[in-house]
Amino acid sequence: MATGQFLIRNRHQNTWVGRVIIPLSLTSIFNGRRELRKSLHTTDKSLAKKRSLSFWVECQSGFDTLKNMSNTDFSFKTIHCFTKFLSDGTHQSFGNNMRYIETHDALGRKHVFDLDNPEDEKKFAQEMHQNANKLLTKFADQPDILERLLSLNDQAYPPTVKQLQEIQPETPTPFNEAIDLYINKLVTQGRRGKKLSARTVSGYQSRLEFWKVLFDKQMIHDITLKELSDVQNWLTRMPTNYTKKGFTTAQAIKMAKNPDSQHQIISDKTRAEYLGQLKGIFEYADTCGFLTNDISRHIEIPNTKQSKSINRLPFSNDDLKLIFPDKEYGIDFGFQHTGVNSDVKFWFPLLAAFSGARLEEIAQLKTDDIITCPDTGIVSSYNAHPNTLYLVRLSLIALGV
């Protein structure tokens, strides 16, 4: 621990994470995983070291228990299952005339066996763990049911699917009503503690109205992960600007659901806007008690910063000759637009070509910002950004100014 090998931190975040190496003999139990990681929920390194050490010791105790329980059919598909197991682990207690096994299975259920027969106790413990693992495997592709199973730690027996379906949220609410409440919240309270402008709210509302048409009066807690997965699949085929083309939202959805439809599809940025609002409504519904579990984390928003939907080619030499026609450059810039004078049209392309500065950096420059030192002849500035000034210097030198 002194070297920090069991204490790590993501370079994008400040929260420390504890890391524990799984013994090679037990990796099969963890689906081939080589290590376990657990958030320590602190940015204080001293406190993180203590919590990481505690997590490491707890895991080693669990590993020792697993090694001693030979022929036990364990399978920890997630770190959550193993931490449930670690909460009490499998314990054996010895007294004067008493011997028993107390264990928590992968679903977190507690079992106590006191048969005065170590072999029988071990046999029944193995059966309990096998039953729990069968349930985990059975509902592996249904995370909502699996999460409910993991949360029912006090059940003496595993609940049936029918029992799980009968679990109701605190406040059952139709999707369209949840949308209206969420929009009202955006207008009056904003989002994440920040007030929103009327224009921003209007943009959010247009996306939310789309989801309102899709789910309509369906109870929001009845929306399944399968539905959510299907939505994210066909949303990639949504037509662009469908309202301007005379289509209704229902017609646009029908077009998107048909993989054979031939039409121009929305960009990753637009899709991110749709999914961002869908995620927002589910997060709000969870805080209001409209859901039995938060399914917003299953919505994957595309990373538009890495989007390849727009590819810009560099200017060729022929392009540059057309833009900068030698001595004829600056003679005729075409129609005079309001607010854009000929001086701006003359210098903007030249500074962009010779400096490589961003458009925003060039656009913020003013003639008053640029001065020349009378003693040295060096171009300098009082107000311009240092990076912009450096690039302007290079461009002016290249221009012979």
GIDAFEN-V663445 format. One record per backbone hydrogen bond with DSSP energy under -1.0 kcal/mol. CO is the residue of the C=O (numbers start at 1). NH is the residue of the N-H. If there is no record, write none. Layout:
BEGIN
CO,NH
CO,NH
END
This chain:
BEGIN
1,4
4,7
6,19
8,17
10,13
16,40
17,8
18,38
20,36
23,26
27,32
28,31
29,76
30,33
34,22
36,20
38,18
42,16
44,48
45,49
46,50
47,51
48,52
49,53
50,54
51,55
52,56
53,57
54,58
55,59
56,60
57,61
58,62
59,63
60,64
61,65
62,66
63,67
64,68
65,69
68,70
69,72
72,74
78,82
79,83
80,84
81,85
82,86
83,87
85,89
91,102
93,100
98,95
100,93
101,113
102,91
103,111
105,108
109,105
111,103
113,101
117,121
118,122
119,123
120,124
121,125
122,126
123,127
124,128
125,129
126,130
127,131
128,132
129,133
130,134
131,135
132,136
133,137
134,138
135,139
137,140
139,142
142,146
143,147
144,148
145,149
146,150
147,151
151,153
160,164
161,165
162,166
164,167
173,220
174,178
175,179
176,180
177,181
178,182
179,183
180,184
181,185
182,186
183,187
184,188
185,189
185,190
191,194
194,191
197,201
198,202
199,203
200,204
201,205
202,206
203,207
204,208
205,209
207,211
208,212
209,213
210,214
211,215
212,216
215,218
216,176
218,175
219,222
224,228
225,229
226,230
227,231
228,232
229,233
230,234
231,235
234,237
235,238
238,266
241,245
242,247
243,246
248,252
249,253
250,254
251,255
252,256
253,257
258,261
264,240
267,271
268,272
269,273
270,274
271,275
272,276
273,277
274,278
275,279
276,280
277,281
278,282
279,283
280,284
281,285
282,286
283,287
284,288
285,290
289,171
295,298
296,299
302,304
303,306
304,307
316,320
317,321
318,322
319,323
320,324
324,326
325,328
326,329
328,331
337,340
341,345
342,346
343,347
344,348
347,351
348,352
349,353
350,354
351,355
352,356
358,362
359,363
360,364
362,365
366,369
371,380
373,377
378,373
380,371
385,389
386,390
387,391
388,392
389,393
390,394
391,395
392,396
393,397
394,398
395,399
396,401
END
